[in-house]
Amino acid sequence: MASLFVALQTQTANAATVDTNAWYILLNRNSGKALDVYNLATNDGARITQWTRNNGNQQQWQFVDSGG
């Protein structure tokens, strides 16, 4: 009886690097819409929605290092 040996080589996945000085537009993969602060609000508890991408300030997001 012949046997077959197959060796698979896998590479370790690397985490994406996030630049904490850069601004990002976060898009929903399914709808293509951007994460948006509703009505340009700046108050605590402001509503976040999906909206057609317009590259406005309300769609610009920055990641902050939490020290973890």
mmCIF file of the N, C-alpha and C atoms, coordinates in Angstrom:
data_MODEL
# 
_entry.id   MODEL 
# 
loop_
_atom_site.group_PDB 
_atom_site.id 
_atom_site.type_symbol 
_atom_site.label_atom_id 
_atom_site.label_alt_id 
_atom_site.label_comp_id 
_atom_site.label_asym_id 
_atom_site.label_entity_id 
_atom_site.label_seq_id 
_atom_site.pdbx_PDB_ins_code 
_atom_site.Cartn_x 
_atom_site.Cartn_y 
_atom_site.Cartn_z 
_atom_site.occupancy 
_atom_site.B_iso_or_equiv 
_atom_site.pdbx_formal_charge 
_atom_site.auth_seq_id 
_atom_site.auth_comp_id 
_atom_site.auth_asym_id 
_atom_site.auth_atom_id 
_atom_site.pdbx_PDB_model_num 
ATOM 1   N N  . MET A 1 1  ? 0.850   -1.164 0.000  1.00 0.00 ? 1  MET A N  1 
ATOM 2   C CA . MET A 1 1  ? 0.000   0.000  0.000  1.00 0.00 ? 1  MET A CA 1 
ATOM 3   C C  . MET A 1 1  ? 0.898   1.230  0.000  1.00 0.00 ? 1  MET A C  1 
ATOM 4   N N  . ALA A 1 2  ? 0.690   2.044  -0.959 1.00 0.00 ? 2  ALA A N  1 
ATOM 5   C CA . ALA A 1 2  ? 1.477   3.269  -1.062 1.00 0.00 ? 2  ALA A CA 1 
ATOM 6   C C  . ALA A 1 2  ? 0.843   4.341  -0.185 1.00 0.00 ? 2  ALA A C  1 
ATOM 7   N N  . SER A 1 3  ? 1.673   5.157  0.378  1.00 0.00 ? 3  SER A N  1 
ATOM 8   C CA . SER A 1 3  ? 1.141   6.263  1.177  1.00 0.00 ? 3  SER A CA 1 
ATOM 9   C C  . SER A 1 3  ? 1.612   7.573  0.566  1.00 0.00 ? 3  SER A C  1 
ATOM 10  N N  . LEU A 1 4  ? 0.848   8.582  0.794  1.00 0.00 ? 4  LEU A N  1 
ATOM 11  C CA . LEU A 1 4  ? 1.151   9.891  0.237  1.00 0.00 ? 4  LEU A CA 1 
ATOM 12  C C  . LEU A 1 4  ? 1.378   10.850 1.387  1.00 0.00 ? 4  LEU A C  1 
ATOM 13  N N  . PHE A 1 5  ? 2.476   11.547 1.335  1.00 0.00 ? 5  PHE A N  1 
ATOM 14  C CA . PHE A 1 5  ? 2.799   12.520 2.369  1.00 0.00 ? 5  PHE A CA 1 
ATOM 15  C C  . PHE A 1 5  ? 2.809   13.897 1.731  1.00 0.00 ? 5  PHE A C  1 
ATOM 16  N N  . VAL A 1 6  ? 2.014   14.784 2.277  1.00 0.00 ? 6  VAL A N  1 
ATOM 17  C CA . VAL A 1 6  ? 1.950   16.146 1.754  1.00 0.00 ? 6  VAL A CA 1 
ATOM 18  C C  . VAL A 1 6  ? 2.340   17.098 2.868  1.00 0.00 ? 6  VAL A C  1 
ATOM 19  N N  . ALA A 1 7  ? 3.293   17.934 2.592  1.00 0.00 ? 7  ALA A N  1 
ATOM 20  C CA . ALA A 1 7  ? 3.713   18.939 3.567  1.00 0.00 ? 7  ALA A CA 1 
ATOM 21  C C  . ALA A 1 7  ? 3.163   20.288 3.140  1.00 0.00 ? 7  ALA A C  1 
ATOM 22  N N  . LEU A 1 8  ? 2.467   20.921 4.030  1.00 0.00 ? 8  LEU A N  1 
ATOM 23  C CA . LEU A 1 8  ? 1.925   22.247 3.755  1.00 0.00 ? 8  LEU A CA 1 
ATOM 24  C C  . LEU A 1 8  ? 2.713   23.266 4.552  1.00 0.00 ? 8  LEU A C  1 
ATOM 25  N N  . GLN A 1 9  ? 3.109   24.291 3.889  1.00 0.00 ? 9  GLN A N  1 
ATOM 26  C CA . GLN A 1 9  ? 3.832   25.349 4.569  1.00 0.00 ? 9  GLN A CA 1 
ATOM 27  C C  . GLN A 1 9  ? 2.878   26.510 4.767  1.00 0.00 ? 9  GLN A C  1 
ATOM 28  N N  . THR A 1 10 ? 2.763   26.955 5.990  1.00 0.00 ? 10 THR A N  1 
ATOM 29  C CA . THR A 1 10 ? 1.897   28.101 6.276  1.00 0.00 ? 10 THR A CA 1 
ATOM 30  C C  . THR A 1 10 ? 2.743   29.227 6.830  1.00 0.00 ? 10 THR A C  1 
ATOM 31  N N  . GLN A 1 11 ? 2.316   30.409 6.570  1.00 0.00 ? 11 GLN A N  1 
ATOM 32  C CA . GLN A 1 11 ? 3.006   31.569 7.098  1.00 0.00 ? 11 GLN A CA 1 
ATOM 33  C C  . GLN A 1 11 ? 2.162   32.172 8.206  1.00 0.00 ? 11 GLN A C  1 
ATOM 34  N N  . THR A 1 12 ? 2.833   32.704 9.183  1.00 0.00 ? 12 THR A N  1 
ATOM 35  C CA . THR A 1 12 ? 2.148   33.349 10.289 1.00 0.00 ? 12 THR A CA 1 
ATOM 36  C C  . THR A 1 12 ? 1.536   34.661 9.806  1.00 0.00 ? 12 THR A C  1 
ATOM 37  N N  . ALA A 1 13 ? 0.294   34.880 10.165 1.00 0.00 ? 13 ALA A N  1 
ATOM 38  C CA . ALA A 1 13 ? -0.375  36.131 9.791  1.00 0.00 ? 13 ALA A CA 1 
ATOM 39  C C  . ALA A 1 13 ? 0.186   37.273 10.628 1.00 0.00 ? 13 ALA A C  1 
ATOM 40  N N  . ASN A 1 14 ? 0.357   38.400 10.013 1.00 0.00 ? 14 ASN A N  1 
ATOM 41  C CA . ASN A 1 14 ? 0.839   39.583 10.715 1.00 0.00 ? 14 ASN A CA 1 
ATOM 42  C C  . ASN A 1 14 ? -0.313  40.556 10.918 1.00 0.00 ? 14 ASN A C  1 
ATOM 43  N N  . ALA A 1 15 ? -0.331  41.173 12.080 1.00 0.00 ? 15 ALA A N  1 
ATOM 44  C CA . ALA A 1 15 ? -1.360  42.170 12.360 1.00 0.00 ? 15 ALA A CA 1 
ATOM 45  C C  . ALA A 1 15 ? -1.087  43.418 11.530 1.00 0.00 ? 15 ALA A C  1 
ATOM 46  N N  . ALA A 1 16 ? -2.136  44.082 11.124 1.00 0.00 ? 16 ALA A N  1 
ATOM 47  C CA . ALA A 1 16 ? -1.982  45.322 10.361 1.00 0.00 ? 16 ALA A CA 1 
ATOM 48  C C  . ALA A 1 16 ? -1.405  46.403 11.263 1.00 0.00 ? 16 ALA A C  1 
ATOM 49  N N  . THR A 1 17 ? -0.599  47.239 10.698 1.00 0.00 ? 17 THR A N  1 
ATOM 50  C CA . THR A 1 17 ? -0.038  48.358 11.439 1.00 0.00 ? 17 THR A CA 1 
ATOM 51  C C  . THR A 1 17 ? -0.967  49.552 11.289 1.00 0.00 ? 17 THR A C  1 
ATOM 52  N N  . VAL A 1 18 ? -1.280  50.174 12.399 1.00 0.00 ? 18 VAL A N  1 
ATOM 53  C CA . VAL A 1 18 ? -2.151  51.347 12.388 1.00 0.00 ? 18 VAL A CA 1 
ATOM 54  C C  . VAL A 1 18 ? -1.318  52.555 12.782 1.00 0.00 ? 18 VAL A C  1 
ATOM 55  N N  . ASP A 1 19 ? -1.364  53.580 11.978 1.00 0.00 ? 19 ASP A N  1 
ATOM 56  C CA . ASP A 1 19 ? -0.650  54.824 12.251 1.00 0.00 ? 19 ASP A CA 1 
ATOM 57  C C  . ASP A 1 19 ? -1.554  55.702 13.111 1.00 0.00 ? 19 ASP A C  1 
ATOM 58  N N  . THR A 1 20 ? -1.164  55.931 14.364 1.00 0.00 ? 20 THR A N  1 
ATOM 59  C CA . THR A 1 20 ? -2.002  56.719 15.274 1.00 0.00 ? 20 THR A CA 1 
ATOM 60  C C  . THR A 1 20 ? -1.971  58.214 14.947 1.00 0.00 ? 20 THR A C  1 
ATOM 61  N N  . ASN A 1 21 ? -1.144  58.619 13.998 1.00 0.00 ? 21 ASN A N  1 
ATOM 62  C CA . ASN A 1 21 ? -1.121  60.018 13.561 1.00 0.00 ? 21 ASN A CA 1 
ATOM 63  C C  . ASN A 1 21 ? -1.969  60.240 12.310 1.00 0.00 ? 21 ASN A C  1 
ATOM 64  N N  . ALA A 1 22 ? -2.414  59.159 11.692 1.00 0.00 ? 22 ALA A N  1 
ATOM 65  C CA . ALA A 1 22 ? -3.188  59.256 10.448 1.00 0.00 ? 22 ALA A CA 1 
ATOM 66  C C  . ALA A 1 22 ? -4.683  59.303 10.744 1.00 0.00 ? 22 ALA A C  1 
ATOM 67  N N  . TRP A 1 23 ? -5.440  59.803 9.776  1.00 0.00 ? 23 TRP A N  1 
ATOM 68  C CA . TRP A 1 23 ? -6.899  59.826 9.846  1.00 0.00 ? 23 TRP A CA 1 
ATOM 69  C C  . TRP A 1 23 ? -7.433  58.820 8.849  1.00 0.00 ? 23 TRP A C  1 
ATOM 70  N N  . TYR A 1 24 ? -8.484  58.101 9.235  1.00 0.00 ? 24 TYR A N  1 
ATOM 71  C CA . TYR A 1 24 ? -9.033  57.023 8.423  1.00 0.00 ? 24 TYR A CA 1 
ATOM 72  C C  . TYR A 1 24 ? -10.517 57.242 8.165  1.00 0.00 ? 24 TYR A C  1 
ATOM 73  N N  . ILE A 1 25 ? -10.990 56.738 7.039  1.00 0.00 ? 25 ILE A N  1 
ATOM 74  C CA . ILE A 1 25 ? -12.420 56.658 6.762  1.00 0.00 ? 25 ILE A CA 1 
ATOM 75  C C  . ILE A 1 25 ? -12.778 55.184 6.856  1.00 0.00 ? 25 ILE A C  1 
ATOM 76  N N  . LEU A 1 26 ? -13.717 54.850 7.734  1.00 0.00 ? 26 LEU A N  1 
ATOM 77  C CA . LEU A 1 26 ? -14.101 53.463 7.971  1.00 0.00 ? 26 LEU A CA 1 
ATOM 78  C C  . LEU A 1 26 ? -15.335 53.142 7.140  1.00 0.00 ? 26 LEU A C  1 
ATOM 79  N N  . LEU A 1 27 ? -15.188 52.180 6.233  1.00 0.00 ? 27 LEU A N  1 
ATOM 80  C CA . LEU A 1 27 ? -16.267 51.824 5.314  1.00 0.00 ? 27 LEU A CA 1 
ATOM 81  C C  . LEU A 1 27 ? -16.859 50.471 5.649  1.00 0.00 ? 27 LEU A C  1 
ATOM 82  N N  . ASN A 1 28 ? -18.170 50.374 5.547  1.00 0.00 ? 28 ASN A N  1 
ATOM 83  C CA . ASN A 1 28 ? -18.865 49.104 5.700  1.00 0.00 ? 28 ASN A CA 1 
ATOM 84  C C  . ASN A 1 28 ? -18.630 48.287 4.432  1.00 0.00 ? 28 ASN A C  1 
ATOM 85  N N  . ARG A 1 29 ? -18.122 47.093 4.594  1.00 0.00 ? 29 ARG A N  1 
ATOM 86  C CA . ARG A 1 29 ? -17.801 46.237 3.453  1.00 0.00 ? 29 ARG A CA 1 
ATOM 87  C C  . ARG A 1 29 ? -19.033 45.916 2.609  1.00 0.00 ? 29 ARG A C  1 
ATOM 88  N N  . ASN A 1 30 ? -20.190 45.785 3.237  1.00 0.00 ? 30 ASN A N  1 
ATOM 89  C CA . ASN A 1 30 ? -21.405 45.410 2.510  1.00 0.00 ? 30 ASN A CA 1 
ATOM 90  C C  . ASN A 1 30 ? -22.111 46.592 1.858  1.00 0.00 ? 30 ASN A C  1 
ATOM 91  N N  . SER A 1 31 ? -22.281 47.671 2.601  1.00 0.00 ? 31 SER A N  1 
ATOM 92  C CA . SER A 1 31 ? -23.043 48.810 2.065  1.00 0.00 ? 31 SER A CA 1 
ATOM 93  C C  . SER A 1 31 ? -22.162 49.813 1.333  1.00 0.00 ? 31 SER A C  1 
ATOM 94  N N  . GLY A 1 32 ? -20.859 49.820 1.644  1.00 0.00 ? 32 GLY A N  1 
ATOM 95  C CA . GLY A 1 32 ? -19.962 50.808 1.056  1.00 0.00 ? 32 GLY A CA 1 
ATOM 96  C C  . GLY A 1 32 ? -20.087 52.175 1.701  1.00 0.00 ? 32 GLY A C  1 
ATOM 97  N N  . LYS A 1 33 ? -20.921 52.264 2.744  1.00 0.00 ? 33 LYS A N  1 
ATOM 98  C CA . LYS A 1 33 ? -21.129 53.549 3.412  1.00 0.00 ? 33 LYS A CA 1 
ATOM 99  C C  . LYS A 1 33 ? -20.085 53.752 4.505  1.00 0.00 ? 33 LYS A C  1 
ATOM 100 N N  . ALA A 1 34 ? -19.865 55.019 4.838  1.00 0.00 ? 34 ALA A N  1 
ATOM 101 C CA . ALA A 1 34 ? -18.842 55.387 5.806  1.00 0.00 ? 34 ALA A CA 1 
ATOM 102 C C  . ALA A 1 34 ? -19.440 55.601 7.195  1.00 0.00 ? 34 ALA A C  1 
ATOM 103 N N  . LEU A 1 35 ? -18.633 55.335 8.222  1.00 0.00 ? 35 LEU A N  1 
ATOM 104 C CA . LEU A 1 35 ? -19.010 55.656 9.590  1.00 0.00 ? 35 LEU A CA 1 
ATOM 105 C C  . LEU A 1 35 ? -19.029 57.176 9.696  1.00 0.00 ? 35 LEU A C  1 
ATOM 106 N N  . ASP A 1 36 ? -20.111 57.729 10.229 1.00 0.00 ? 36 ASP A N  1 
ATOM 107 C CA . ASP A 1 36 ? -20.357 59.164 10.152 1.00 0.00 ? 36 ASP A CA 1 
ATOM 108 C C  . ASP A 1 36 ? -20.945 59.663 11.472 1.00 0.00 ? 36 ASP A C  1 
ATOM 109 N N  . VAL A 1 37 ? -20.452 60.802 11.971 1.00 0.00 ? 37 VAL A N  1 
ATOM 110 C CA . VAL A 1 37 ? -21.046 61.439 13.147 1.00 0.00 ? 37 VAL A CA 1 
ATOM 111 C C  . VAL A 1 37 ? -22.236 62.252 12.658 1.00 0.00 ? 37 VAL A C  1 
ATOM 112 N N  . TYR A 1 38 ? -23.420 61.869 13.105 1.00 0.00 ? 38 TYR A N  1 
ATOM 113 C CA . TYR A 1 38 ? -24.665 62.476 12.630 1.00 0.00 ? 38 TYR A CA 1 
ATOM 114 C C  . TYR A 1 38 ? -24.707 63.971 12.923 1.00 0.00 ? 38 TYR A C  1 
ATOM 115 N N  . ASN A 1 39 ? -25.032 64.738 11.912 1.00 0.00 ? 39 ASN A N  1 
ATOM 116 C CA . ASN A 1 39 ? -25.264 66.178 12.034 1.00 0.00 ? 39 ASN A CA 1 
ATOM 117 C C  . ASN A 1 39 ? -24.041 66.941 12.550 1.00 0.00 ? 39 ASN A C  1 
ATOM 118 N N  . LEU A 1 40 ? -22.837 66.398 12.305 1.00 0.00 ? 40 LEU A N  1 
ATOM 119 C CA . LEU A 1 40 ? -21.579 67.036 12.713 1.00 0.00 ? 40 LEU A CA 1 
ATOM 120 C C  . LEU A 1 40 ? -21.490 67.279 14.218 1.00 0.00 ? 40 LEU A C  1 
ATOM 121 N N  . ALA A 1 41 ? -22.190 66.480 15.011 1.00 0.00 ? 41 ALA A N  1 
ATOM 122 C CA . ALA A 1 41 ? -22.243 66.680 16.462 1.00 0.00 ? 41 ALA A CA 1 
ATOM 123 C C  . ALA A 1 41 ? -20.865 66.505 17.099 1.00 0.00 ? 41 ALA A C  1 
ATOM 124 N N  . THR A 1 42 ? -20.622 67.258 18.159 1.00 0.00 ? 42 THR A N  1 
ATOM 125 C CA . THR A 1 42 ? -19.378 67.138 18.921 1.00 0.00 ? 42 THR A CA 1 
ATOM 126 C C  . THR A 1 42 ? -19.643 66.833 20.394 1.00 0.00 ? 42 THR A C  1 
ATOM 127 N N  . ASN A 1 43 ? -20.905 66.652 20.756 1.00 0.00 ? 43 ASN A N  1 
ATOM 128 C CA . ASN A 1 43 ? -21.277 66.416 22.153 1.00 0.00 ? 43 ASN A CA 1 
ATOM 129 C C  . ASN A 1 43 ? -21.091 64.949 22.551 1.00 0.00 ? 43 ASN A C  1 
ATOM 130 N N  . ASP A 1 44 ? -20.956 64.717 23.867 1.00 0.00 ? 44 ASP A N  1 
ATOM 131 C CA . ASP A 1 44 ? -20.926 63.348 24.376 1.00 0.00 ? 44 ASP A CA 1 
ATOM 132 C C  . ASP A 1 44 ? -22.221 62.657 23.990 1.00 0.00 ? 44 ASP A C  1 
ATOM 133 N N  . GLY A 1 45 ? -22.129 61.406 23.607 1.00 0.00 ? 45 GLY A N  1 
ATOM 134 C CA . GLY A 1 45 ? -23.307 60.645 23.232 1.00 0.00 ? 45 GLY A CA 1 
ATOM 135 C C  . GLY A 1 45 ? -23.806 60.940 21.828 1.00 0.00 ? 45 GLY A C  1 
ATOM 136 N N  . ALA A 1 46 ? -22.984 61.594 21.025 1.00 0.00 ? 46 ALA A N  1 
ATOM 137 C CA . ALA A 1 46 ? -23.385 61.912 19.648 1.00 0.00 ? 46 ALA A CA 1 
ATOM 138 C C  . ALA A 1 46 ? -23.731 60.637 18.889 1.00 0.00 ? 46 ALA A C  1 
ATOM 139 N N  . ARG A 1 47 ? -24.702 60.741 18.021 1.00 0.00 ? 47 ARG A N  1 
ATOM 140 C CA . ARG A 1 47 ? -25.165 59.596 17.239 1.00 0.00 ? 47 ARG A CA 1 
ATOM 141 C C  . ARG A 1 47 ? -24.191 59.299 16.096 1.00 0.00 ? 47 ARG A C  1 
ATOM 142 N N  . ILE A 1 48 ? -23.878 58.018 15.921 1.00 0.00 ? 48 ILE A N  1 
ATOM 143 C CA . ILE A 1 48 ? -23.008 57.559 14.842 1.00 0.00 ? 48 ILE A CA 1 
ATOM 144 C C  . ILE A 1 48 ? -23.871 56.791 13.851 1.00 0.00 ? 48 ILE A C  1 
ATOM 145 N N  . THR A 1 49 ? -23.725 57.084 12.568 1.00 0.00 ? 49 THR A N  1 
ATOM 146 C CA . THR A 1 49 ? -24.532 56.443 11.539 1.00 0.00 ? 49 THR A CA 1 
ATOM 147 C C  . THR A 1 49 ? -23.647 55.973 10.385 1.00 0.00 ? 49 THR A C  1 
ATOM 148 N N  . GLN A 1 50 ? -24.263 55.288 9.437  1.00 0.00 ? 50 GLN A N  1 
ATOM 149 C CA . GLN A 1 50 ? -23.625 55.010 8.152  1.00 0.00 ? 50 GLN A CA 1 
ATOM 150 C C  . GLN A 1 50 ? -24.171 56.033 7.171  1.00 0.00 ? 50 GLN A C  1 
ATOM 151 N N  . TRP A 1 51 ? -23.283 56.597 6.359  1.00 0.00 ? 51 TRP A N  1 
ATOM 152 C CA . TRP A 1 51 ? -23.720 57.594 5.395  1.00 0.00 ? 51 TRP A CA 1 
ATOM 153 C C  . TRP A 1 51 ? -22.877 57.456 4.141  1.00 0.00 ? 51 TRP A C  1 
ATOM 154 N N  . THR A 1 52 ? -23.417 57.890 3.044  1.00 0.00 ? 52 THR A N  1 
ATOM 155 C CA . THR A 1 52 ? -22.652 57.876 1.804  1.00 0.00 ? 52 THR A CA 1 
ATOM 156 C C  . THR A 1 52 ? -21.345 58.640 2.007  1.00 0.00 ? 52 THR A C  1 
ATOM 157 N N  . ARG A 1 53 ? -20.260 58.058 1.550  1.00 0.00 ? 53 ARG A N  1 
ATOM 158 C CA . ARG A 1 53 ? -18.948 58.670 1.752  1.00 0.00 ? 53 ARG A CA 1 
ATOM 159 C C  . ARG A 1 53 ? -18.883 60.028 1.069  1.00 0.00 ? 53 ARG A C  1 
ATOM 160 N N  . ASN A 1 54 ? -18.450 61.038 1.871  1.00 0.00 ? 54 ASN A N  1 
ATOM 161 C CA . ASN A 1 54 ? -18.286 62.380 1.321  1.00 0.00 ? 54 ASN A CA 1 
ATOM 162 C C  . ASN A 1 54 ? -16.961 63.007 1.742  1.00 0.00 ? 54 ASN A C  1 
ATOM 163 N N  . ASN A 1 55 ? -16.144 62.247 2.489  1.00 0.00 ? 55 ASN A N  1 
ATOM 164 C CA . ASN A 1 55 ? -14.816 62.666 2.949  1.00 0.00 ? 55 ASN A CA 1 
ATOM 165 C C  . ASN A 1 55 ? -14.849 63.877 3.875  1.00 0.00 ? 55 ASN A C  1 
ATOM 166 N N  . GLY A 1 56 ? -16.007 64.164 4.470  1.00 0.00 ? 56 GLY A N  1 
ATOM 167 C CA . GLY A 1 56 ? -16.118 65.278 5.405  1.00 0.00 ? 56 GLY A CA 1 
ATOM 168 C C  . GLY A 1 56 ? -15.437 64.961 6.732  1.00 0.00 ? 56 GLY A C  1 
ATOM 169 N N  . ASN A 1 57 ? -15.239 66.002 7.547  1.00 0.00 ? 57 ASN A N  1 
ATOM 170 C CA . ASN A 1 57 ? -14.600 65.820 8.852  1.00 0.00 ? 57 ASN A CA 1 
ATOM 171 C C  . ASN A 1 57 ? -15.359 64.835 9.730  1.00 0.00 ? 57 ASN A C  1 
ATOM 172 N N  . GLN A 1 58 ? -16.690 64.778 9.573  1.00 0.00 ? 58 GLN A N  1 
ATOM 173 C CA . GLN A 1 58 ? -17.500 63.877 10.388 1.00 0.00 ? 58 GLN A CA 1 
ATOM 174 C C  . GLN A 1 58 ? -17.279 62.414 10.016 1.00 0.00 ? 58 GLN A C  1 
ATOM 175 N N  . GLN A 1 59 ? -16.513 62.152 8.976  1.00 0.00 ? 59 GLN A N  1 
ATOM 176 C CA . GLN A 1 59 ? -16.207 60.780 8.563  1.00 0.00 ? 59 GLN A CA 1 
ATOM 177 C C  . GLN A 1 59 ? -14.727 60.441 8.742  1.00 0.00 ? 59 GLN A C  1 
ATOM 178 N N  . GLN A 1 60 ? -13.984 61.322 9.388  1.00 0.00 ? 60 GLN A N  1 
ATOM 179 C CA . GLN A 1 60 ? -12.554 61.105 9.612  1.00 0.00 ? 60 GLN A CA 1 
ATOM 180 C C  . GLN A 1 60 ? -12.356 60.567 11.030 1.00 0.00 ? 60 GLN A C  1 
ATOM 181 N N  . TRP A 1 61 ? -11.672 59.442 11.131 1.00 0.00 ? 61 TRP A N  1 
ATOM 182 C CA . TRP A 1 61 ? -11.469 58.775 12.412 1.00 0.00 ? 61 TRP A CA 1 
ATOM 183 C C  . TRP A 1 61 ? -9.987  58.555 12.649 1.00 0.00 ? 61 TRP A C  1 
ATOM 184 N N  . GLN A 1 62 ? -9.605  58.630 13.920 1.00 0.00 ? 62 GLN A N  1 
ATOM 185 C CA . GLN A 1 62 ? -8.210  58.414 14.293 1.00 0.00 ? 62 GLN A CA 1 
ATOM 186 C C  . GLN A 1 62 ? -8.157  57.377 15.399 1.00 0.00 ? 62 GLN A C  1 
ATOM 187 N N  . PHE A 1 63 ? -7.233  56.443 15.273 1.00 0.00 ? 63 PHE A N  1 
ATOM 188 C CA . PHE A 1 63 ? -7.049  55.429 16.305 1.00 0.00 ? 63 PHE A CA 1 
ATOM 189 C C  . PHE A 1 63 ? -6.105  55.974 17.363 1.00 0.00 ? 63 PHE A C  1 
ATOM 190 N N  . VAL A 1 64 ? -6.432  55.718 18.629 1.00 0.00 ? 64 VAL A N  1 
ATOM 191 C CA . VAL A 1 64 ? -5.644  56.205 19.751 1.00 0.00 ? 64 VAL A CA 1 
ATOM 192 C C  . VAL A 1 64 ? -5.061  55.013 20.485 1.00 0.00 ? 64 VAL A C  1 
ATOM 193 N N  . ASP A 1 65 ? -3.783  55.076 20.778 1.00 0.00 ? 65 ASP A N  1 
ATOM 194 C CA . ASP A 1 65 ? -3.112  54.001 21.507 1.00 0.00 ? 65 ASP A CA 1 
ATOM 195 C C  . ASP A 1 65 ? -3.632  53.970 22.941 1.00 0.00 ? 65 ASP A C  1 
ATOM 196 N N  . SER A 1 66 ? -4.193  52.838 23.333 1.00 0.00 ? 66 SER A N  1 
ATOM 197 C CA . SER A 1 66 ? -4.735  52.704 24.692 1.00 0.00 ? 66 SER A CA 1 
ATOM 198 C C  . SER A 1 66 ? -3.689  52.155 25.657 1.00 0.00 ? 66 SER A C  1 
ATOM 199 N N  . GLY A 1 67 ? -2.483  51.971 25.170 1.00 0.00 ? 67 GLY A N  1 
ATOM 200 C CA . GLY A 1 67 ? -1.400  51.505 26.028 1.00 0.00 ? 67 GLY A CA 1 
ATOM 201 C C  . GLY A 1 67 ? -1.374  50.010 26.228 1.00 0.00 ? 67 GLY A C  1 
ATOM 202 N N  . GLY A 1 68 ? -2.152  49.263 25.433 1.00 0.00 ? 68 GLY A N  1 
ATOM 203 C CA . GLY A 1 68 ? -2.246  47.820 25.610 1.00 0.00 ? 68 GLY A CA 1 
ATOM 204 C C  . GLY A 1 68 ? -1.373  47.053 24.766 1.00 0.00 ? 68 GLY A C  1 
# 
